[in-house]
């Protein structure tokens, strides 16, 4: 009985949903922290420039 449960595929993997995230693609690998921090820092810099340079 234990072998039957471990060999059964989950519905998500059977539908191909997990396979999308397992595939490696070519391209530049960027850390998610950088993806989040760069736009936030640009927003903060633009706010500071707006506050300090335009009276």
N, CA, C, O and CB atoms as a CASP TS submission, in Angstrom:
PFRMAT TS
TARGET T0000
AUTHOR 0000-0000-0000
METHOD Language model
MODEL 1
PARENT N/A
ATOM      1  N   UNK     1       0.807  -1.189   0.000  1.00  0.00           N
ATOM      2  CA  UNK     1       0.000   0.000   0.000  1.00  0.00           C
ATOM      3  C   UNK     1       0.860   1.267   0.000  1.00  0.00           C
ATOM      4  O   UNK     1       0.484   2.269  -0.608  1.00  0.00           O
ATOM      5  CB  UNK     1      -0.924  -0.010   1.192  1.00  0.00           C
ATOM      6  N   UNK     2       1.997   1.228   0.669  1.00  0.00           N
ATOM      7  CA  UNK     2       2.870   2.389   0.736  1.00  0.00           C
ATOM      8  C   UNK     2       3.451   2.759  -0.616  1.00  0.00           C
ATOM      9  O   UNK     2       3.650   3.939  -0.903  1.00  0.00           O
ATOM     10  CB  UNK     2       3.982   2.138   1.710  1.00  0.00           C
ATOM     11  N   UNK     3       3.726   1.754  -1.459  1.00  0.00           N
ATOM     12  CA  UNK     3       4.269   2.032  -2.783  1.00  0.00           C
ATOM     13  C   UNK     3       3.243   2.711  -3.681  1.00  0.00           C
ATOM     14  O   UNK     3       3.595   3.542  -4.519  1.00  0.00           O
ATOM     15  CB  UNK     3       4.755   0.748  -3.431  1.00  0.00           C
ATOM     16  N   UNK     4       2.000   2.362  -3.508  1.00  0.00           N
ATOM     17  CA  UNK     4       0.952   2.938  -4.338  1.00  0.00           C
ATOM     18  C   UNK     4       0.775   4.434  -4.060  1.00  0.00           C
ATOM     19  O   UNK     4       0.541   5.214  -4.983  1.00  0.00           O
ATOM     20  CB  UNK     4      -0.363   2.201  -4.105  1.00  0.00           C
ATOM     21  N   UNK     5       0.886   4.829  -2.806  1.00  0.00           N
ATOM     22  CA  UNK     5       0.713   6.234  -2.453  1.00  0.00           C
ATOM     23  C   UNK     5       1.895   7.082  -2.941  1.00  0.00           C
ATOM     24  O   UNK     5       1.688   8.212  -3.384  1.00  0.00           O
ATOM     25  CB  UNK     5       0.550   6.380  -0.936  1.00  0.00           C
ATOM     26  N   UNK     6       3.113   6.571  -2.871  1.00  0.00           N
ATOM     27  CA  UNK     6       4.273   7.366  -3.271  1.00  0.00           C
ATOM     28  C   UNK     6       4.393   7.489  -4.774  1.00  0.00           C
ATOM     29  O   UNK     6       4.978   8.456  -5.260  1.00  0.00           O
ATOM     30  CB  UNK     6       5.536   6.764  -2.714  1.00  0.00           C
ATOM     31  N   UNK     7       3.852   6.530  -5.536  1.00  0.00           N
ATOM     32  CA  UNK     7       3.974   6.601  -6.984  1.00  0.00           C
ATOM     33  C   UNK     7       2.853   7.411  -7.628  1.00  0.00           C
ATOM     34  O   UNK     7       2.940   7.731  -8.814  1.00  0.00           O
ATOM     35  CB  UNK     7       3.992   5.211  -7.562  1.00  0.00           C
ATOM     36  N   UNK     8       1.819   7.747  -6.894  1.00  0.00           N
ATOM     37  CA  UNK     8       0.706   8.515  -7.450  1.00  0.00           C
ATOM     38  C   UNK     8       1.128   9.958  -7.662  1.00  0.00           C
ATOM     39  O   UNK     8       1.745  10.568  -6.789  1.00  0.00           O
ATOM     40  CB  UNK     8      -0.527   8.445  -6.527  1.00  0.00           C
ATOM     41  N   UNK     9       0.793  10.503  -8.826  1.00  0.00           N
ATOM     42  CA  UNK     9       1.134  11.881  -9.144  1.00  0.00           C
ATOM     43  C   UNK     9       0.092  12.832  -8.562  1.00  0.00           C
ATOM     44  O   UNK     9      -1.094  12.510  -8.504  1.00  0.00           O
ATOM     45  CB  UNK     9       1.247  12.073 -10.666  1.00  0.00           C
ATOM     46  N   UNK    10       0.541  13.983  -8.142  1.00  0.00           N
ATOM     47  CA  UNK    10      -0.373  15.011  -7.658  1.00  0.00           C
ATOM     48  C   UNK    10      -1.112  15.629  -8.838  1.00  0.00           C
ATOM     49  O   UNK    10      -0.591  15.628  -9.953  1.00  0.00           O
ATOM     50  CB  UNK    10       0.388  16.098  -6.859  1.00  0.00           C
ATOM     51  N   UNK    11      -2.296  16.148  -8.622  1.00  0.00           N
ATOM     52  CA  UNK    11      -3.033  16.757  -9.739  1.00  0.00           C
ATOM     53  C   UNK    11      -2.291  17.930 -10.375  1.00  0.00           C
ATOM     54  O   UNK    11      -2.357  18.106 -11.592  1.00  0.00           O
ATOM     55  CB  UNK    11      -4.390  17.225  -9.261  1.00  0.00           C
ATOM     56  N   UNK    12      -1.592  18.729  -9.585  1.00  0.00           N
ATOM     57  CA  UNK    12      -0.885  19.878 -10.145  1.00  0.00           C
ATOM     58  C   UNK    12       0.247  19.426 -11.050  1.00  0.00           C
ATOM     59  O   UNK    12       0.446  20.005 -12.118  1.00  0.00           O
ATOM     60  CB  UNK    12      -0.342  20.774  -9.030  1.00  0.00           C
ATOM     61  N   UNK    13       0.997  18.400 -10.648  1.00  0.00           N
ATOM     62  CA  UNK    13       2.093  17.948 -11.492  1.00  0.00           C
ATOM     63  C   UNK    13       1.562  17.179 -12.691  1.00  0.00           C
ATOM     64  O   UNK    13       2.185  17.180 -13.753  1.00  0.00           O
ATOM     65  CB  UNK    13       3.065  17.078 -10.692  1.00  0.00           C
ATOM     66  N   UNK    14       0.440  16.537 -12.537  1.00  0.00           N
ATOM     67  CA  UNK    14      -0.165  15.834 -13.654  1.00  0.00           C
ATOM     68  C   UNK    14      -0.671  16.799 -14.716  1.00  0.00           C
ATOM     69  O   UNK    14      -0.686  16.457 -15.898  1.00  0.00           O
ATOM     70  CB  UNK    14      -1.299  14.957 -13.167  1.00  0.00           C
ATOM     71  N   UNK    15      -1.079  17.980 -14.326  1.00  0.00           N
ATOM     72  CA  UNK    15      -1.580  18.971 -15.269  1.00  0.00           C
ATOM     73  C   UNK    15      -0.456  19.785 -15.890  1.00  0.00           C
ATOM     74  O   UNK    15      -0.707  20.602 -16.776  1.00  0.00           O
ATOM     75  CB  UNK    15      -2.562  19.894 -14.582  1.00  0.00           C
ATOM     76  N   UNK    16       0.776  19.579 -15.445  1.00  0.00           N
ATOM     77  CA  UNK    16       1.903  20.307 -16.007  1.00  0.00           C
ATOM     78  C   UNK    16       2.166  21.640 -15.350  1.00  0.00           C
ATOM     79  O   UNK    16       2.947  22.434 -15.875  1.00  0.00           O
ATOM     80  CB  UNK    16       1.686  20.517 -17.445  1.00  0.00           C
ATOM     81  N   UNK    17       1.537  21.915 -14.210  1.00  0.00           N
ATOM     82  CA  UNK    17       1.723  23.204 -13.557  1.00  0.00           C
ATOM     83  C   UNK    17       3.082  23.310 -12.883  1.00  0.00           C
ATOM     84  O   UNK    17       3.684  24.384 -12.880  1.00  0.00           O
ATOM     85  CB  UNK    17       0.628  23.435 -12.541  1.00  0.00           C
ATOM     86  N   UNK    18       3.575  22.220 -12.313  1.00  0.00           N
ATOM     87  CA  UNK    18       4.870  22.261 -11.649  1.00  0.00           C
ATOM     88  C   UNK    18       6.014  22.184 -12.633  1.00  0.00           C
ATOM     89  O   UNK    18       7.110  22.658 -12.336  1.00  0.00           O
ATOM     90  CB  UNK    18       4.981  21.141 -10.655  1.00  0.00           C
ATOM     91  N   UNK    19       5.796  21.614 -13.768  1.00  0.00           N
ATOM     92  CA  UNK    19       6.856  21.474 -14.764  1.00  0.00           C
ATOM     93  C   UNK    19       7.328  22.844 -15.260  1.00  0.00           C
ATOM     94  O   UNK    19       8.498  23.005 -15.607  1.00  0.00           O
ATOM     95  CB  UNK    19       6.368  20.621 -15.945  1.00  0.00           C
ATOM     96  N   UNK    20       6.439  23.817 -15.297  1.00  0.00           N
ATOM     97  CA  UNK    20       6.811  25.166 -15.744  1.00  0.00           C
ATOM     98  C   UNK    20       7.910  25.749 -14.859  1.00  0.00           C
ATOM     99  O   UNK    20       8.832  26.388 -15.366  1.00  0.00           O
ATOM    100  CB  UNK    20       5.581  26.095 -15.739  1.00  0.00           C
ATOM    101  N   UNK    21       7.829  25.542 -13.561  1.00  0.00           N
ATOM    102  CA  UNK    21       8.795  26.119 -12.645  1.00  0.00           C
ATOM    103  C   UNK    21      10.071  25.297 -12.562  1.00  0.00           C
ATOM    104  O   UNK    21      11.087  25.800 -12.082  1.00  0.00           O
ATOM    105  CB  UNK    21       8.188  26.258 -11.278  1.00  0.00           C
ATOM    106  N   UNK    22      10.051  24.060 -13.010  1.00  0.00           N
ATOM    107  CA  UNK    22      11.240  23.230 -12.975  1.00  0.00           C
ATOM    108  C   UNK    22      12.144  23.471 -14.171  1.00  0.00           C
ATOM    109  O   UNK    22      13.329  23.143 -14.111  1.00  0.00           O
ATOM    110  CB  UNK    22      10.853  21.780 -12.912  1.00  0.00           C
ATOM    111  N   UNK    23      11.633  24.026 -15.240  1.00  0.00           N
ATOM    112  CA  UNK    23      12.427  24.237 -16.446  1.00  0.00           C
ATOM    113  C   UNK    23      13.412  25.378 -16.234  1.00  0.00           C
ATOM    114  O   UNK    23      13.062  26.439 -15.716  1.00  0.00           O
ATOM    115  CB  UNK    23      11.518  24.530 -17.652  1.00  0.00           C
ATOM    116  N   UNK    24      14.651  25.136 -16.648  1.00  0.00           N
ATOM    117  CA  UNK    24      15.668  26.178 -16.600  1.00  0.00           C
ATOM    118  C   UNK    24      15.701  26.886 -17.945  1.00  0.00           C
ATOM    119  O   UNK    24      15.744  26.237 -18.990  1.00  0.00           O
ATOM    120  CB  UNK    24      17.064  25.591 -16.245  1.00  0.00           C
ATOM    121  N   UNK    25      15.681  28.193 -17.922  1.00  0.00           N
ATOM    122  CA  UNK    25      15.733  28.955 -19.158  1.00  0.00           C
ATOM    123  C   UNK    25      17.055  29.694 -19.230  1.00  0.00           C
ATOM    124  O   UNK    25      17.690  29.964 -18.210  1.00  0.00           O
ATOM    125  CB  UNK    25      14.547  29.940 -19.257  1.00  0.00           C
ATOM    126  N   UNK    26      17.460  30.016 -20.450  1.00  0.00           N
ATOM    127  CA  UNK    26      18.678  30.785 -20.636  1.00  0.00           C
ATOM    128  C   UNK    26      18.377  32.245 -20.358  1.00  0.00           C
ATOM    129  O   UNK    26      17.267  32.722 -20.594  1.00  0.00           O
ATOM    130  CB  UNK    26      19.251  30.598 -22.063  1.00  0.00           C
ATOM    131  N   UNK    27      19.368  32.939 -19.860  1.00  0.00           N
ATOM    132  CA  UNK    27      19.184  34.349 -19.588  1.00  0.00           C
ATOM    133  C   UNK    27      19.886  34.754 -18.307  1.00  0.00           C
ATOM    134  O   UNK    27      20.539  33.947 -17.646  1.00  0.00           O
ATOM    135  CB  UNK    27      17.710  34.681 -19.505  1.00  0.00           C
ATOM    136  N   UNK    28      19.737  36.006 -17.981  1.00  0.00           N
ATOM    137  CA  UNK    28      20.383  36.570 -16.804  1.00  0.00           C
ATOM    138  C   UNK    28      19.572  36.186 -15.571  1.00  0.00           C
ATOM    139  O   UNK    28      18.354  36.364 -15.542  1.00  0.00           O
ATOM    140  CB  UNK    28      20.520  38.118 -16.924  1.00  0.00           C
ATOM    141  N   UNK    29      20.242  35.666 -14.565  1.00  0.00           N
ATOM    142  CA  UNK    29      19.588  35.328 -13.304  1.00  0.00           C
ATOM    143  C   UNK    29      19.707  36.536 -12.371  1.00  0.00           C
ATOM    144  O   UNK    29      20.813  36.994 -12.081  1.00  0.00           O
ATOM    145  CB  UNK    29      20.222  34.040 -12.655  1.00  0.00           C
ATOM    146  N   UNK    30      18.581  37.044 -11.908  1.00  0.00           N
ATOM    147  CA  UNK    30      18.550  38.212 -11.035  1.00  0.00           C
ATOM    148  C   UNK    30      17.909  37.793  -9.724  1.00  0.00           C
ATOM    149  O   UNK    30      16.870  37.133  -9.705  1.00  0.00           O
ATOM    150  CB  UNK    30      17.774  39.404 -11.692  1.00  0.00           C
ATOM    151  N   UNK    31      18.538  38.185  -8.638  1.00  0.00           N
ATOM    152  CA  UNK    31      18.024  37.878  -7.313  1.00  0.00           C
ATOM    153  C   UNK    31      16.713  38.643  -7.084  1.00  0.00           C
ATOM    154  O   UNK    31      16.636  39.822  -7.429  1.00  0.00           O
ATOM    155  CB  UNK    31      19.073  38.232  -6.221  1.00  0.00           C
ATOM    156  N   UNK    32      15.708  38.024  -6.526  1.00  0.00           N
ATOM    157  CA  UNK    32      14.438  38.729  -6.288  1.00  0.00           C
ATOM    158  C   UNK    32      14.576  39.947  -5.390  1.00  0.00           C
ATOM    159  O   UNK    32      13.798  40.894  -5.507  1.00  0.00           O
ATOM    160  CB  UNK    32      13.442  37.788  -5.681  1.00  0.00           C
ATOM    161  N   UNK    33      15.554  39.932  -4.497  1.00  0.00           N
ATOM    162  CA  UNK    33      15.767  41.108  -3.636  1.00  0.00           C
ATOM    163  C   UNK    33      16.149  42.321  -4.462  1.00  0.00           C
ATOM    164  O   UNK    33      15.734  43.437  -4.150  1.00  0.00           O
ATOM    165  CB  UNK    33      16.857  40.825  -2.589  1.00  0.00           C
ATOM    166  N   UNK    34      16.932  42.122  -5.508  1.00  0.00           N
ATOM    167  CA  UNK    34      17.329  43.233  -6.378  1.00  0.00           C
ATOM    168  C   UNK    34      16.124  43.729  -7.166  1.00  0.00           C
ATOM    169  O   UNK    34      15.952  44.934  -7.348  1.00  0.00           O
ATOM    170  CB  UNK    34      18.465  42.804  -7.340  1.00  0.00           C
ATOM    171  N   UNK    35      15.300  42.816  -7.629  1.00  0.00           N
ATOM    172  CA  UNK    35      14.117  43.191  -8.412  1.00  0.00           C
ATOM    173  C   UNK    35      13.167  44.043  -7.585  1.00  0.00           C
ATOM    174  O   UNK    35      12.510  44.932  -8.127  1.00  0.00           O
ATOM    175  CB  UNK    35      13.389  41.940  -8.924  1.00  0.00           C
ATOM    176  N   UNK    36      13.081  43.790  -6.293  1.00  0.00           N
ATOM    177  CA  UNK    36      12.192  44.561  -5.430  1.00  0.00           C
ATOM    178  C   UNK    36      12.856  45.853  -4.962  1.00  0.00           C
ATOM    179  O   UNK    36      12.202  46.894  -4.890  1.00  0.00           O
ATOM    180  CB  UNK    36      11.768  43.723  -4.226  1.00  0.00           C
ATOM    181  N   UNK    37      14.151  45.795  -4.642  1.00  0.00           N
ATOM    182  CA  UNK    37      14.808  46.960  -4.048  1.00  0.00           C
ATOM    183  C   UNK    37      15.106  48.079  -5.051  1.00  0.00           C
ATOM    184  O   UNK    37      15.092  49.250  -4.671  1.00  0.00           O
ATOM    185  CB  UNK    37      16.088  46.528  -3.394  1.00  0.00           C
ATOM    186  N   UNK    38      15.372  47.757  -6.302  1.00  0.00           N
ATOM    187  CA  UNK    38      15.694  48.806  -7.277  1.00  0.00           C
ATOM    188  C   UNK    38      14.493  49.729  -7.530  1.00  0.00           C
ATOM    189  O   UNK    38      14.671  50.945  -7.461  1.00  0.00           O
ATOM    190  CB  UNK    38      16.155  48.173  -8.600  1.00  0.00           C
ATOM    191  N   UNK    39      13.310  49.241  -7.813  1.00  0.00           N
ATOM    192  CA  UNK    39      12.191  50.175  -7.999  1.00  0.00           C
ATOM    193  C   UNK    39      11.845  50.972  -6.743  1.00  0.00           C
ATOM    194  O   UNK    39      11.496  52.150  -6.827  1.00  0.00           O
ATOM    195  CB  UNK    39      10.973  49.418  -8.453  1.00  0.00           C
ATOM    196  N   UNK    40      11.941  50.327  -5.580  1.00  0.00           N
ATOM    197  CA  UNK    40      11.655  51.045  -4.338  1.00  0.00           C
ATOM    198  C   UNK    40      12.667  52.163  -4.127  1.00  0.00           C
ATOM    199  O   UNK    40      12.295  53.269  -3.734  1.00  0.00           O
ATOM    200  CB  UNK    40      11.667  50.082  -3.137  1.00  0.00           C
ATOM    201  N   UNK    41      13.938  51.886  -4.384  1.00  0.00           N
ATOM    202  CA  UNK    41      14.954  52.930  -4.217  1.00  0.00           C
ATOM    203  C   UNK    41      14.771  54.047  -5.242  1.00  0.00           C
ATOM    204  O   UNK    41      15.013  55.210  -4.920  1.00  0.00           O
ATOM    205  CB  UNK    41      16.363  52.330  -4.341  1.00  0.00           C
ATOM    206  N   UNK    42      14.352  53.729  -6.458  1.00  0.00           N
ATOM    207  CA  UNK    42      14.093  54.785  -7.443  1.00  0.00           C
ATOM    208  C   UNK    42      12.919  55.660  -7.031  1.00  0.00           C
ATOM    209  O   UNK    42      12.942  56.869  -7.258  1.00  0.00           O
ATOM    210  CB  UNK    42      13.825  54.176  -8.814  1.00  0.00           C
ATOM    211  N   UNK    43      11.913  55.077  -6.440  1.00  0.00           N
ATOM    212  CA  UNK    43      10.774  55.861  -5.953  1.00  0.00           C
ATOM    213  C   UNK    43      11.215  56.783  -4.832  1.00  0.00           C
ATOM    214  O   UNK    43      10.823  57.950  -4.807  1.00  0.00           O
ATOM    215  CB  UNK    43       9.638  54.940  -5.469  1.00  0.00           C
ATOM    216  N   UNK    44      12.024  56.284  -3.902  1.00  0.00           N
ATOM    217  CA  UNK    44      12.491  57.096  -2.781  1.00  0.00           C
ATOM    218  C   UNK    44      13.375  58.234  -3.277  1.00  0.00           C
ATOM    219  O   UNK    44      13.247  59.364  -2.806  1.00  0.00           O
ATOM    220  CB  UNK    44      13.256  56.229  -1.767  1.00  0.00           C
ATOM    221  N   UNK    45      14.267  57.953  -4.219  1.00  0.00           N
ATOM    222  CA  UNK    45      15.142  59.003  -4.760  1.00  0.00           C
ATOM    223  C   UNK    45      14.312  60.062  -5.472  1.00  0.00           C
ATOM    224  O   UNK    45      14.582  61.254  -5.325  1.00  0.00           O
ATOM    225  CB  UNK    45      16.191  58.403  -5.730  1.00  0.00           C
ATOM    226  N   UNK    46      13.312  59.652  -6.238  1.00  0.00           N
ATOM    227  CA  UNK    46      12.490  60.642  -6.935  1.00  0.00           C
ATOM    228  C   UNK    46      11.682  61.486  -5.951  1.00  0.00           C
ATOM    229  O   UNK    46      11.504  62.684  -6.171  1.00  0.00           O
ATOM    230  CB  UNK    46      11.549  59.948  -7.925  1.00  0.00           C
ATOM    231  N   UNK    47      11.191  60.879  -4.868  1.00  0.00           N
ATOM    232  CA  UNK    47      10.496  61.659  -3.844  1.00  0.00           C
ATOM    233  C   UNK    47      11.436  62.657  -3.179  1.00  0.00           C
ATOM    234  O   UNK    47      11.062  63.808  -2.954  1.00  0.00           O
ATOM    235  CB  UNK    47       9.886  60.732  -2.790  1.00  0.00           C
ATOM    236  N   UNK    48      12.656  62.222  -2.863  1.00  0.00           N
ATOM    237  CA  UNK    48      13.614  63.124  -2.224  1.00  0.00           C
ATOM    238  C   UNK    48      13.990  64.275  -3.150  1.00  0.00           C
ATOM    239  O   UNK    48      14.108  65.415  -2.702  1.00  0.00           O
ATOM    240  CB  UNK    48      14.869  62.358  -1.805  1.00  0.00           C
ATOM    241  N   UNK    49      14.178  63.989  -4.430  1.00  0.00           N
ATOM    242  CA  UNK    49      14.492  65.059  -5.380  1.00  0.00           C
ATOM    243  C   UNK    49      13.322  66.025  -5.498  1.00  0.00           C
ATOM    244  O   UNK    49      13.530  67.233  -5.612  1.00  0.00           O
ATOM    245  CB  UNK    49      14.842  64.475  -6.762  1.00  0.00           C
ATOM    246  N   UNK    50      12.125  65.524  -5.473  1.00  0.00           N
ATOM    247  CA  UNK    50      10.960  66.390  -5.554  1.00  0.00           C
ATOM    248  C   UNK    50      10.827  67.265  -4.320  1.00  0.00           C
ATOM    249  O   UNK    50      10.474  68.439  -4.433  1.00  0.00           O
ATOM    250  CB  UNK    50       9.706  65.565  -5.740  1.00  0.00           C
ATOM    251  N   UNK    51      11.104  66.717  -3.147  1.00  0.00           N
ATOM    252  CA  UNK    51      10.962  67.468  -1.918  1.00  0.00           C
ATOM    253  C   UNK    51      12.102  68.478  -1.740  1.00  0.00           C
ATOM    254  O   UNK    51      11.858  69.614  -1.331  1.00  0.00           O
ATOM    255  CB  UNK    51      10.910  66.517  -0.733  1.00  0.00           C
ATOM    256  N   UNK    52      13.321  68.084  -2.037  1.00  0.00           N
ATOM    257  CA  UNK    52      14.471  68.936  -1.759  1.00  0.00           C
ATOM    258  C   UNK    52      14.755  69.978  -2.839  1.00  0.00           C
ATOM    259  O   UNK    52      15.221  71.071  -2.519  1.00  0.00           O
ATOM    260  CB  UNK    52      15.676  68.088  -1.574  1.00  0.00           C
ATOM    261  N   UNK    53      14.492  69.674  -4.085  1.00  0.00           N
ATOM    262  CA  UNK    53      14.880  70.583  -5.161  1.00  0.00           C
ATOM    263  C   UNK    53      13.766  71.514  -5.612  1.00  0.00           C
ATOM    264  O   UNK    53      14.048  72.571  -6.176  1.00  0.00           O
ATOM    265  CB  UNK    53      15.357  69.794  -6.329  1.00  0.00           C
ATOM    266  N   UNK    54      12.534  71.160  -5.385  1.00  0.00           N
ATOM    267  CA  UNK    54      11.432  72.014  -5.804  1.00  0.00           C
ATOM    268  C   UNK    54      10.735  72.547  -4.556  1.00  0.00           C
ATOM    269  O   UNK    54       9.981  71.825  -3.904  1.00  0.00           O
ATOM    270  CB  UNK    54      10.430  71.240  -6.721  1.00  0.00           C
ATOM    271  N   UNK    55      10.992  73.824  -4.223  1.00  0.00           N
ATOM    272  CA  UNK    55      10.395  74.400  -3.002  1.00  0.00           C
ATOM    273  C   UNK    55       8.918  74.693  -3.155  1.00  0.00           C
ATOM    274  O   UNK    55       8.284  75.177  -2.216  1.00  0.00           O
ATOM    275  CB  UNK    55      11.115  75.672  -2.620  1.00  0.00           C
TER
END
